[in-house]
Amino acid sequence: MLTANTTIAALSSSDNRALRHIIRLSGPDALKIISSVLRPEENISSKQRSITAVKTDIRGVLFDCFAYFFPHGSSYTGEMMIELHVISPTAAAMILFESITAAGARPAGPGEFTARAYLNGKLDLAQAEAVSELISGTNLYQITAAEKMLKGRLSSEISQIEEGIVELLSLLEAEMDFVEETEMFISESQAAERTNSIISSTQKLLDQNIRREAMIGMPSIGIAGLPNAGKSSLLNSLTQSQRSIVSSARATTRDILTARLRLENTECVLFDCAGLSNKPALDVLDRLGQDAAVEALGAADLVIFCHDVCSGDPAESIKLLNRFTAKKIIISLTKTDLCEEQTDKTEQEFKGYETVLISSKNGLNIDKLKKMIAAELEELAGKSDGESVHSSINQRHKDSLISCRNSCREAASHISSGNYEIASLCLRDAHETLVGIEQHKAIDEKILENIFSKFCIGK
C-alpha cells in the first residue's frame, strides 16, 4: 500500500441516501484517467488550482460534474489530485466510479490518501493519525483534541522534548570528549536537573492520555437506587423516550437497559439497572439482577443515585451509598411533586453529596440534571475551569513516551553514578523512540500499514 507510483481513486460520501458524491483521484495519471471518461469536447484546466464544470456520458447516464484540480505539490496528498463532484443517486455514482477504475485508477485502500500525504511530507505521522481521530470523534472534546494534533500541537510538544535530549546529549558527550579541560561543560547536578525536566515533560504528555481515554467512545452514566426509587422514570425523562418500563410494582427492571443521552457538547450512554437492596436476594433472578447492576455501576464514569423522598427515612439509601466506589455520585431526590413537604429534610440527610430535586412527572430540574452531567463529563475530558483540551495521545504514542521516559530514568541513574557514556546511550534510545512518533525512518512499514488500515476508504 505504501507506494506512490500508481493513481488511486475512491468514492466518498457514498451513503445510500446521499445525492452528492465525490470521486477522488491522486497520482501521476489522475488527469489522464479523468479526461478519458469525459466527453471529447470537455477539458480540465490543469495549469493551476481550478474548478471546471464538465460532462460525461457513461452507459447512457449523463453526469454533470465539477472537477476540482490540484497540481502536484499543492494537494492534500502532495500529488496531482482531482476531485469529481457529482450529484446523482449512489448507484449512478458507482457506474461513474467503475468507469474510472476501468480506465486505470486503482481503488484506494483505507487511509491511503492520508498515507500518501504522510509519505510526501504533507503531514507528519502524528498529524496523519489525527485525521483518523477527527473522523471517528464522538464528542466535541475528542474532536478538539484531534484538531490540535492535526495542527501540530503534539508534534510541537514532542519536538521540545527532543531538543532537550539533543542538547543534554551534546553537553554530556562534550564533557566526555574534553575531559582534560578545566572548565566543565555540564556538572552532574545540572545534568540530573535537565534529565528530570525531560522526564517530567514526558510524564505530562502521558498524563494527558488518561483524559484522552476518557473521551474515546461514550462515557457511561449509571442510574442506581433502591427498588421503585424512580430510576426508570428518570431515564425516560432524560432521554425523552419510553426506553424503560415504569410500574409501581417493585423490581420491574431486572436487566441492564441502555439509552443514548445527547448533551450540548457530547453524548453518553445512560443505563438503568435493577434496584439494589441491602438485604439478601429473594431468588436467583433477583440475585443475578443485583450482581449485574453492581458490576455495571462499578464501571460507570458517573452514578446518579435515586432516592424517593416519599419513602420516609433515607437510612437504607445512605447505607447503600456506602457500597459504591464511583468517582462521582449525584443524588437525585425523586417524586418531589408528591411529597414536597419532605424534600428539605431529606436533602439535609444527604449532606456532603451534590443533590438535585427531581420530578419526572412534571419535568422539574431535568434540564438542570443534564447540565450537571455535562459538567462532570467536561471535567472527565480534562476541560474544567476553562482549561483547553489537550491534543490526543493514542496507544502508539503512549508506548513510545513510556519507552522514552524509562530510558531517561535509566540515564538519570547512570548520571548520578558518573557513568556518562551509558547515560548517553540511554538518551540516544530515548531520542530515537520519540522521533518514531513523527517520522517514517524509525517506523516499520507493517506498523504504518496498521495505522492507516483503521481509516475510512477515501481518507
C-alpha positions in Angstrom: 0.0 0.0 0.0 2.8 2.4 0.9 3.8 3.3 -2.7 3.0 6.4 -4.7 3.8 5.3 -8.3 0.1 4.4 -9.1 -3.0 6.5 -9.3 -5.6 5.7 -6.7 -9.3 6.5 -6.6 -12.1 6.4 -4.1 -15.8 7.2 -4.0 -16.6 9.3 -0.9 -19.9 10.4 0.6 -21.4 7.1 -0.7 -24.2 6.8 1.9 -27.1 5.2 0.1 -29.3 8.2 0.9 -26.8 10.8 -0.3 -27.2 12.5 -3.6 -23.8 14.3 -3.6 -20.8 12.2 -4.1 -17.1 12.9 -4.5 -14.8 10.7 -6.6 -11.2 11.5 -5.5 -8.1 10.6 -7.6 -4.5 11.0 -6.6 -1.4 10.1 -8.6 0.6 10.8 -11.7 -2.2 9.7 -14.2 -5.1 11.4 -12.4 -5.7 14.0 -15.2 -5.2 11.4 -18.0 -7.7 9.0 -16.4 -10.4 11.6 -15.8 -10.0 13.0 -19.3 -10.6 9.6 -20.8 -14.0 9.3 -19.3 -15.2 12.8 -20.1 -16.8 13.8 -23.4 -14.2 14.6 -26.0 -15.0 18.3 -26.0 -14.5 18.6 -22.3 -11.2 19.9 -20.9 -10.0 20.4 -17.3 -7.8 23.5 -16.7 -4.6 22.0 -15.3 -2.1 24.9 -15.1 -3.1 25.8 -11.5 -5.8 25.0 -8.9 -9.1 25.2 -10.7 -12.8 24.3 -10.7 -14.3 23.2 -14.1 -17.8 22.2 -15.0 -17.7 19.0 -17.1 -20.0 16.4 -18.5 -19.6 12.7 -19.0 -21.9 10.1 -20.5 -21.4 6.6 -19.1 -23.6 3.7 -20.1 -26.3 6.1 -21.3 -26.2 8.0 -18.0 -25.4 11.7 -18.3 -23.4 13.3 -15.5 -23.0 17.0 -14.8 -19.9 17.3 -12.6 -17.5 19.8 -11.2 -13.8 18.8 -11.5 -11.6 20.3 -8.7 -7.9 20.2 -10.0 -4.9 20.3 -7.6 -1.5 20.3 -9.2 1.5 18.3 -7.9 2.7 19.8 -4.6 -0.4 21.7 -3.7 -2.9 19.0 -2.9 -3.7 17.2 0.3 -1.6 14.2 -0.8 1.2 16.2 -2.4 0.5 14.5 -5.7 -1.6 15.6 -8.7 -5.2 15.3 -7.3 -8.6 15.6 -8.9 -12.0 15.6 -7.1 -15.0 14.9 -9.3 -18.2 16.3 -7.5 -21.3 14.7 -8.9 -25.0 15.0 -7.9 -26.6 11.6 -8.5 -28.0 8.6 -6.8 -25.4 6.3 -5.3 -26.0 3.6 -7.9 -25.3 6.0 -10.7 -22.2 7.4 -9.0 -20.9 3.8 -8.7 -21.2 3.4 -12.5 -19.0 6.5 -13.0 -16.5 5.3 -10.4 -16.3 1.9 -12.1 -15.5 3.6 -15.4 -12.7 5.5 -13.7 -11.1 2.3 -12.2 -11.5 0.6 -15.6 -9.6 3.5 -17.2 -6.6 2.7 -15.0 -7.1 4.0 -11.4 -6.7 1.5 -8.6 -9.3 1.5 -5.8 -7.7 3.1 -2.8 -7.3 1.2 0.4 -8.3 2.5 3.9 -6.3 5.7 4.7 -4.3 5.5 1.5 -4.8 9.2 0.7 -3.6 10.3 4.1 -0.7 7.7 3.9 0.4 9.4 0.7 0.2 12.8 2.4 2.5 11.5 5.1 4.9 9.8 2.7 5.1 13.0 0.6 5.8 15.2 3.7 2.5 17.0 3.8 1.8 15.6 7.3 3.9 14.0 10.0 2.8 10.7 11.3 1.1 12.2 14.4 -0.9 14.6 12.2 -1.9 11.7 9.9 -3.2 9.8 12.8 -5.1 12.9 13.9 -7.1 12.7 10.7 -8.4 9.3 11.7 -9.2 10.7 15.2 -11.0 13.6 13.7 -13.2 11.4 11.5 -14.1 9.0 14.3 -14.6 11.6 17.0 -17.8 11.1 19.0 -17.8 14.3 21.1 -16.6 17.9 21.0 -13.6 17.3 23.3 -12.2 14.4 21.3 -12.6 16.3 18.1 -11.0 19.4 19.6 -8.0 17.3 20.8 -7.7 15.7 17.3 -7.8 19.1 15.7 -4.9 20.3 17.9 -2.9 17.2 17.0 -3.6 17.8 13.3 -2.4 21.4 13.7 0.9 20.1 15.1 0.3 20.6 18.8 1.6 17.1 19.8 4.4 17.4 17.3 5.5 20.7 18.8 5.5 19.3 22.3 7.4 16.2 21.2 9.9 18.4 19.4 10.6 20.4 22.5 11.4 17.2 24.4 13.6 16.0 21.5 15.6 19.3 21.5 16.1 19.0 25.3 17.5 15.5 24.8 19.8 16.5 22.0 21.1 19.5 23.9 21.8 17.3 27.0 23.5 14.7 24.8 25.8 17.2 23.2 26.9 18.6 26.7 27.4 15.1 28.1 29.5 14.0 25.1 31.5 17.2 25.1 32.2 16.6 28.8 33.5 13.1 27.9 35.5 14.2 24.8 37.2 17.1 26.6 37.7 15.5 30.0 41.1 17.2 30.4 39.6 20.7 30.1 39.5 22.7 33.3 36.1 24.2 32.5 33.1 21.8 32.8 30.5 21.8 30.0 27.9 20.4 32.4 28.1 19.4 36.0 26.5 16.3 37.4 23.8 18.2 39.2 23.0 20.2 36.1 22.8 17.0 34.0 20.5 15.4 36.6 18.3 18.5 36.6 17.9 18.5 32.8 17.2 14.8 32.7 14.5 15.2 35.4 13.0 18.0 33.4 12.8 15.8 30.3 11.2 13.0 32.4 8.7 15.5 33.8 7.7 16.8 30.3 7.3 13.2 29.0 5.2 12.3 32.0 2.9 15.3 31.5 2.1 14.0 28.0 1.4 10.6 29.4 -0.9 12.0 32.0 -2.9 13.6 29.2 -3.6 10.1 27.9 -5.8 9.4 30.9 -8.0 12.3 29.8 -8.0 11.2 26.2 -9.1 7.7 27.1 -12.0 9.2 29.0 -13.0 10.9 25.7 -12.9 7.8 23.5 -16.3 6.3 22.8 -19.1 7.5 25.0 -18.9 7.8 28.8 -21.3 5.7 30.8 -23.8 7.1 33.3 -25.5 4.6 35.7 -28.8 5.2 37.4 -28.9 3.4 40.8 -31.1 3.2 43.9 -33.5 1.1 45.9 -36.3 -0.7 44.1 -39.1 1.7 42.9 -37.0 4.8 43.6 -37.9 6.4 40.2 -34.9 5.2 38.2 -36.8 4.1 35.1 -38.9 7.3 35.1 -35.7 9.3 35.3 -34.1 7.5 32.4 -37.2 8.1 30.3 -37.3 11.8 31.2 -33.7 12.4 30.5 -33.8 10.7 27.1 -37.4 11.9 26.3 -38.3 8.3 25.4 -40.1 5.3 26.9 -37.0 3.2 26.9 -37.7 1.7 30.4 -40.9 0.2 31.7 -42.4 2.2 34.6 -44.5 0.4 37.1 -45.5 0.8 40.8 -44.6 -2.9 41.2 -41.2 -3.4 42.9 -38.2 -4.9 40.9 -39.7 -4.3 37.5 -36.3 -3.9 36.0 -34.1 -7.0 36.1 -31.7 -6.4 33.2 -29.4 -3.5 32.2 -31.3 -1.1 29.9 -29.3 1.5 28.0 -30.1 4.6 26.0 -28.1 7.3 24.4 -28.2 10.7 26.1 -27.4 13.7 23.9 -26.0 16.7 25.7 -24.8 20.1 24.3 -21.2 19.1 23.6 -21.1 15.4 23.9 -23.1 12.1 24.2 -23.1 9.5 26.8 -24.6 6.1 27.5 -27.3 6.2 30.2 -28.2 2.9 31.8 -30.9 1.8 34.2 -30.5 -1.4 36.2 -32.2 -3.5 38.8 -33.0 -1.8 42.1 -30.4 -2.5 44.7 -31.0 -3.8 48.3 -29.1 -4.2 51.5 -31.0 -7.4 52.1 -30.2 -10.9 50.7 -31.6 -11.6 47.2 -35.1 -13.1 47.1 -34.5 -15.5 44.3 -32.0 -16.4 41.6 -33.3 -13.8 39.2 -33.1 -11.1 41.8 -29.5 -12.1 42.7 -28.5 -12.1 39.0 -30.1 -8.7 38.5 -28.3 -7.3 41.6 -24.9 -8.7 40.5 -25.3 -7.3 37.0 -26.3 -3.9 38.5 -23.3 -3.8 40.9 -20.9 -4.7 38.1 -22.2 -2.2 35.6 -22.3 0.6 38.2 -18.7 -0.2 39.3 -17.6 0.5 35.7 -19.6 3.7 35.3 -18.0 7.1 34.9 -20.8 8.7 36.9 -23.6 7.4 39.1 -27.0 9.1 39.6 -28.4 7.7 42.8 -32.1 8.0 43.1 -33.9 8.3 46.4 -37.7 8.5 46.6 -38.5 11.4 49.0 -41.9 9.8 49.8 -40.2 6.7 51.2 -39.5 8.2 54.6 -36.3 7.6 56.4 -33.4 7.6 53.9 -31.2 5.4 56.1 -31.4 2.4 53.7 -30.4 4.6 50.7 -27.5 6.1 52.7 -26.3 2.6 53.8 -26.5 1.5 50.1 -24.4 4.5 49.0 -21.5 3.4 51.2 -21.1 0.4 48.9 -20.4 2.5 45.9 -16.8 3.2 44.7 -17.8 5.5 41.8 -15.6 8.6 41.3 -18.6 10.8 41.3 -22.2 10.4 42.6 -25.1 12.8 42.1 -28.1 12.3 44.4 -31.4 12.6 42.6 -34.3 13.1 45.0 -37.2 11.8 43.0 -41.0 12.2 43.2 -40.7 15.6 44.8 -44.1 16.6 43.2 -45.8 14.0 45.5 -44.1 14.9 48.8 -42.9 18.5 48.7 -43.0 18.9 52.5 -40.4 16.2 52.9 -37.8 17.5 50.4 -35.9 19.9 52.6 -35.5 17.4 55.4 -34.5 14.6 53.0 -32.0 16.9 51.3 -30.3 17.5 54.7 -29.9 13.8 55.2 -27.6 13.6 52.1 -25.4 16.5 53.2 -22.0 16.2 51.6 -23.4 14.9 48.3 -24.3 17.0 45.3 -28.1 16.8 45.2 -30.9 17.8 42.8 -34.7 17.7 43.3 -36.4 15.8 40.5 -39.9 15.2 39.3 -40.0 13.0 36.2 -43.8 13.6 36.1 -43.6 17.4 35.6 -40.0 17.7 34.4 -38.7 19.5 37.4 -34.9 20.1 37.2 -34.5 17.5 34.4 -32.6 20.1 32.4 -30.6 21.1 35.5 -29.5 17.5 35.9 -28.4 17.3 32.3 -26.2 20.3 32.9 -24.8 18.7 36.0 -24.0 15.6 34.0 -22.4 17.7 31.2 -20.2 19.5 33.7 -19.0 16.2 35.1 -18.2 14.9 31.6 -16.3 18.1 30.8 -14.2 17.5 33.9 -13.7 13.9 32.9 -12.5 15.1 29.4 -9.9 17.5 31.1 -11.8 20.7 30.4 -12.6 22.2 33.7 -12.3 25.8 34.8 -11.8 27.0 31.2 -8.8 24.7 30.6 -8.5 23.9 27.0 -8.5 20.3 25.8 -5.0 18.8 25.2 -4.0 17.2 21.9 -4.7 13.5 21.6 -2.3 10.7 22.5 -3.1 7.3 21.1 -1.7 3.9 22.2 1.3 4.1 19.8 2.3 7.5 21.2 1.7 6.2 24.7 4.1 3.2 24.2 6.8 5.5 22.7 6.5 8.0 25.5 6.7 5.3 28.2 9.8 3.9 26.5 11.3 7.4 26.3 10.6 8.1 29.9 12.0 4.8 31.1 15.2 5.4 29.0 15.6 8.8 30.6 15.1 7.4 34.0 17.8 4.9 33.3 20.0 7.8 32.0 19.4 9.7 35.3 20.5 6.7 37.3 23.8 6.5 35.3 24.4 10.2 35.6 24.1 10.0 39.4 26.8 7.4 39.4 29.0 9.4 37.0 28.7 7.0 34.1 28.1 9.5 31.3 28.8 7.0 28.5 25.9 4.7 29.4 23.7 7.7 30.2 24.4 9.0 26.6 23.4 5.6 25.1 20.1 5.7 27.1 19.4 9.2 25.9 20.0 8.2 22.3 17.5 5.4 22.7 15.0 7.9 24.2 15.5 10.3 21.2 15.1 7.6 18.6 11.9 6.5 20.2 10.4 10.0 20.1 11.5 10.5 16.5 9.4 7.5 15.7 6.2 9.3 16.7 6.5 11.7 13.8 8.9 10.2 11.3 8.9 7.2 8.9 12.6 6.4 9.3 12.1 4.9 12.8 8.8 3.1 12.0 8.5 -0.4 10.5 6.3 -0.5 7.4 3.9 -3.0 9.0 3.3 -0.5 11.8 2.4 2.1 9.2 0.0 -0.2 7.4 -1.6 -1.0 10.7 -2.1 2.7 11.4 -3.7 3.6 8.1 -5.8 0.4 7.9 -8.0 1.9 10.6 -9.0 4.8 8.3 -12.1 5.0 6.1 -11.9 4.4 2.4 -11.3 7.7 0.6 -9.5 9.4 3.5 
